[in-house]
Amino acid sequence: EELKTLVAYASQYKARYSLSSLVGESPRFLAMKDKAARTAKHLNNLLIVGEPGTGEQRLAHGIHQASNRAAGPLITIRCGDTPPELLPQELFGQKNSAGTAIPGKIELARGGTIFIDEIDKIPFALGESLLAALKQEEDVRVIAAADIDPKKLLAKQLFSESLYNAISHTVIRTPSLRHRQVDIPLIACDILKELAEQHPMEKKKLTPEAMDMLLSYDWPGNVKQLQGVLEQGFFRAHGCLIQPSDLVLPGGTGWGKAWKKDRNVFLEAWKACGGNVSRLAANLAVSRVTLYRYLEKYGLEKNRK
């Protein structure tokens, strides 16, 4: 009975994106996508390395969906968003006050895939425990993602070498947006199409001048940052055309740096991003740690997504 409940619970977690949803035509992007498609066919664990906002989560979803484990669950844990003291419970489970066992995410991923995001932020000792748990639960494929290549952390003993060897049978590197700027028009059109489908609003497109504005920026927050700017523009624009005046680039006009001192400006940015910490951090080109300080300063609740 417990197993049936576990299976029913885990079956709710399916991939939301396919590899075909990844948009781009640049050589680096196409090479990455081709490697992902080939990697999806085997059962080896793999590591995705890339700057924040380069689409690691969407890529992980696509690989899971293209694999022979697609019918199984896809369970996600974000090490950077989970307090270190809670990570063991999230990964390995716990018992509640009544003594009933609550399964951890590794157990929930049985028969499918566990996506461990920001694995480079996992404490060293916990990394060793994670490796031991994965060896016991053999029917789980690991897709890990890291902003910093864990290999660079080995010499400083900030990451378990045994865990690194276990998750890096294949390494896929996601290119930054500044290295694939030719893809910006395609990505922008795809984002605007998704927004129109998600909201009962007419389809919108960028004027040539607005597109030139996007092409002139280097996007330190990558695709996630571009998405945040386009979401703002989509809702600000009157009619079906998004003008340059509808777009607010980080550090430019609009919010600028005023959000650091003005709660109302911060609140406007917070609402424009739907209370999504990752999206707002990308839009303001700051780390989530920095953003959390301002959320506390302004007395706003965190919606860690």
Secondary structure as GFF3:
##gff-version 3
##sequence-region A 1 305
A	DSSP	alpha_helix	2	10	.	.	.	ID=ss1
A	DSSP	three_ten_helix	19	21	.	.	.	ID=ss2
A	DSSP	alpha_helix	27	40	.	.	.	ID=ss3
A	DSSP	beta_strand	46	49	.	.	.	ID=ss4
A	DSSP	alpha_helix	56	66	.	.	.	ID=ss5
A	DSSP	beta_strand	74	78	.	.	.	ID=ss6
A	DSSP	three_ten_helix	84	86	.	.	.	ID=ss7
A	DSSP	alpha_helix	87	92	.	.	.	ID=ss8
A	DSSP	beta_strand	94	95	.	.	.	ID=ss9
A	DSSP	beta_strand	101	102	.	.	.	ID=ss10
A	DSSP	alpha_helix	105	108	.	.	.	ID=ss11
A	DSSP	beta_strand	113	117	.	.	.	ID=ss12
A	DSSP	three_ten_helix	119	121	.	.	.	ID=ss13
A	DSSP	alpha_helix	124	136	.	.	.	ID=ss14
A	DSSP	beta_strand	141	146	.	.	.	ID=ss15
A	DSSP	three_ten_helix	150	153	.	.	.	ID=ss16
A	DSSP	alpha_helix	161	167	.	.	.	ID=ss17
A	DSSP	beta_strand	170	173	.	.	.	ID=ss18
A	DSSP	three_ten_helix	177	179	.	.	.	ID=ss19
A	DSSP	three_ten_helix	181	183	.	.	.	ID=ss20
A	DSSP	alpha_helix	184	198	.	.	.	ID=ss21
A	DSSP	beta_strand	205	206	.	.	.	ID=ss22
A	DSSP	alpha_helix	208	215	.	.	.	ID=ss23
A	DSSP	alpha_helix	222	236	.	.	.	ID=ss24
A	DSSP	beta_strand	241	242	.	.	.	ID=ss25
A	DSSP	three_ten_helix	244	246	.	.	.	ID=ss26
A	DSSP	three_ten_helix	258	260	.	.	.	ID=ss27
A	DSSP	alpha_helix	263	272	.	.	.	ID=ss28
A	DSSP	alpha_helix	277	284	.	.	.	ID=ss29
A	DSSP	alpha_helix	288	298	.	.	.	ID=ss30
###
